[in-house]
Amino acid sequence: MDNLQPKENLIDKIDNYLVNAHKEIADSWQKISSYPKGSLETALYTSSAVILGADCFFEHFPKNTVAAFIALNAASSSVYAELRMKTSSEYEHMDRMFGFPKKTFKSLGIAVYSLGSIFTALGASLLSYDFIFENQKGYQYSSTLFAFSLGIYLWKTADYISRVNISPPKKRRKLSEMIKDKISLLFPKPVKVPDSR
């Protein structure tokens, strides 16, 4: 997993900040749901694949090709946990494999996540405006922009959560056991008094 110690490089600092921010999300998820963060990753990858896969039918080249490629990547990651990013060293390995300068894939990840966040918010705003004012001409554009951006945002969010290093949650107690404990508090067992005879 990632070493989250701050480094001098600006790209590394931003990347570490995003990993730490998503660590809070993953930790909250485990505390609330009692499910491991892997289940959240799967849900996010699956949602991204479904949204982008559906968006392919409403887009034109080259946007539909980009959506299809990311949808396929997200779908594969949702099924096979081995394909998910685990450490920063994987980015460095990809840089070397493709002959790119150092930090290329890490920089792209930050850029894609940032653009996905910004355009998701913008798409939601435009979609709300078009819906409220019944702007049919702008509705198709705003809805596809929102869907495409949201799919990318969920995909990159899942990537960052997959790089988080936290302990799995405590074993979830059965509902029947929890109810039994509550009832025992309401109706305490009678204390046996020893016979003095």
C-alpha positions in Angstrom: 0.0 0.0 0.0 1.0 3.6 -0.4 3.4 5.3 1.9 1.5 8.4 2.9 4.5 10.4 4.2 4.7 13.9 2.7 7.3 14.3 -0.1 8.9 17.4 -1.7 7.5 16.8 -5.2 4.3 18.8 -5.8 2.6 15.9 -7.7 3.4 13.5 -4.9 2.0 15.9 -2.3 -1.3 16.3 -4.2 -1.5 12.6 -4.8 -0.9 11.8 -1.1 -3.5 14.4 -0.1 -6.1 12.7 -2.3 -5.2 9.3 -1.0 -5.5 10.6 2.6 -8.9 12.2 1.8 -10.2 9.0 0.4 -8.9 7.1 3.4 -11.4 9.1 5.5 -14.2 8.1 3.1 -13.1 4.4 3.3 -12.8 4.5 7.1 -16.3 6.1 7.4 -17.7 3.5 5.1 -16.3 0.6 7.2 -17.6 2.2 10.4 -21.1 2.8 9.1 -21.6 -0.3 7.0 -19.2 -2.8 8.8 -18.2 -4.0 5.3 -14.6 -3.8 4.0 -13.5 -1.0 1.7 -13.3 -3.5 -1.1 -17.1 -3.7 -1.3 -17.2 0.1 -1.7 -14.6 -0.1 -4.5 -16.7 -2.7 -6.3 -19.8 -0.6 -6.0 -18.0 2.5 -7.4 -16.4 0.6 -10.3 -19.7 -1.1 -11.1 -21.6 2.2 -11.0 -19.0 3.9 -13.2 -19.1 1.0 -15.8 -22.9 1.1 -15.9 -23.2 4.9 -16.3 -20.4 5.2 -18.9 -21.6 2.1 -20.7 -25.1 3.6 -21.0 -23.6 7.0 -22.0 -21.9 5.4 -25.0 -25.2 5.1 -26.8 -25.9 8.8 -26.5 -22.5 10.1 -27.5 -20.6 10.6 -30.8 -17.0 9.8 -31.7 -14.5 10.3 -30.0 -16.4 10.8 -26.7 -18.3 7.5 -27.0 -15.0 5.6 -27.6 -13.4 7.2 -24.4 -16.5 6.3 -22.4 -16.4 2.7 -23.7 -12.7 2.3 -22.9 -13.2 3.6 -19.3 -16.4 1.6 -18.8 -14.5 -1.6 -19.8 -11.6 -0.7 -17.4 -14.1 0.0 -14.6 -16.0 -3.2 -15.3 -12.9 -5.3 -15.3 -11.7 -3.7 -12.0 -15.1 -4.4 -10.4 -14.9 -8.1 -11.2 -11.1 -8.6 -10.7 -9.7 -7.0 -7.6 -6.2 -7.8 -8.9 -6.5 -5.2 -11.6 -7.1 -2.4 -9.1 -4.3 0.1 -8.2 -2.6 -0.7 -4.9 0.5 1.5 -4.7 2.2 4.5 -6.3 4.9 2.1 -7.6 2.4 0.8 -10.1 2.3 4.2 -11.7 6.1 4.3 -11.8 6.1 0.9 -13.4 3.6 2.1 -16.1 5.7 5.2 -16.8 8.8 2.9 -17.4 6.8 0.4 -19.4 5.5 3.0 -21.9 8.7 5.1 -21.8 7.0 8.2 -20.4 8.7 10.7 -18.0 8.4 10.1 -14.3 5.0 11.0 -12.7 3.2 11.0 -16.0 0.5 8.5 -15.0 0.2 9.9 -11.5 -0.2 13.4 -13.0 -2.9 12.1 -15.4 -4.7 10.5 -12.5 -4.8 13.8 -10.6 -5.9 15.7 -13.7 -8.7 13.2 -14.7 -10.0 13.1 -11.1 -10.0 16.9 -10.9 -11.8 17.4 -14.2 -14.3 14.6 -13.3 -15.1 16.4 -10.1 -15.4 19.9 -11.7 -17.5 18.7 -14.7 -19.8 16.5 -12.5 -20.6 19.6 -10.4 -21.1 21.7 -13.6 -23.2 19.0 -15.3 -25.4 18.8 -12.2 -25.9 22.5 -12.2 -26.7 22.7 -15.9 -29.0 19.7 -15.6 -30.9 21.3 -12.7 -31.3 24.5 -14.6 -32.6 22.8 -17.8 -35.0 20.7 -15.7 -36.4 23.6 -13.7 -36.8 25.9 -16.8 -37.8 23.1 -19.1 -35.0 23.7 -21.6 -35.3 20.7 -23.9 -32.5 21.8 -26.2 -30.0 22.0 -23.4 -31.3 19.0 -21.5 -29.6 16.4 -23.7 -26.2 18.1 -23.5 -26.3 18.6 -19.7 -27.5 15.1 -19.0 -24.8 13.5 -21.1 -22.2 15.8 -19.6 -23.3 14.9 -16.1 -23.4 11.2 -16.8 -20.0 11.1 -18.6 -18.3 13.3 -15.8 -19.9 11.3 -13.0 -18.8 8.0 -14.5 -15.2 9.3 -14.7 -15.4 10.7 -11.1 -16.6 7.4 -9.7 -13.9 5.5 -11.6 -11.1 7.7 -10.2 -12.6 7.7 -6.7 -12.6 3.9 -6.7 -8.9 4.0 -7.9 -7.9 6.3 -4.9 -9.8 4.2 -2.4 -8.2 1.0 -3.7 -4.8 2.6 -2.7 -5.9 3.2 0.9 -4.3 1.1 3.6 -6.7 0.5 6.5 -7.4 -2.5 8.7 -10.6 -4.5 7.8 -13.6 -3.8 10.0 -14.5 -5.9 13.0 -16.7 -8.9 12.3 -20.3 -7.9 11.9 -22.6 -9.2 14.6 -25.8 -11.0 13.7 -29.0 -9.0 14.1 -30.5 -11.8 16.2 -27.6 -11.5 18.7 -28.0 -7.7 18.9 -31.8 -8.1 19.6 -31.1 -10.7 22.2 -28.7 -8.4 24.0 -31.2 -5.6 24.0 -34.0 -7.8 25.4 -31.7 -9.1 28.1 -31.1 -5.5 29.3 -34.8 -4.8 29.4 -35.6 -8.0 31.2 -32.7 -8.9 33.6 -32.6 -12.5 34.8 -33.9 -12.9 38.4 -31.2 -13.4 41.0 -31.5 -16.6 43.0 -31.5 -16.1 46.8 -29.8 -18.9 48.6 -32.0 -20.9 51.0 -31.1 -19.9 54.6 -32.7 -23.1 56.0 
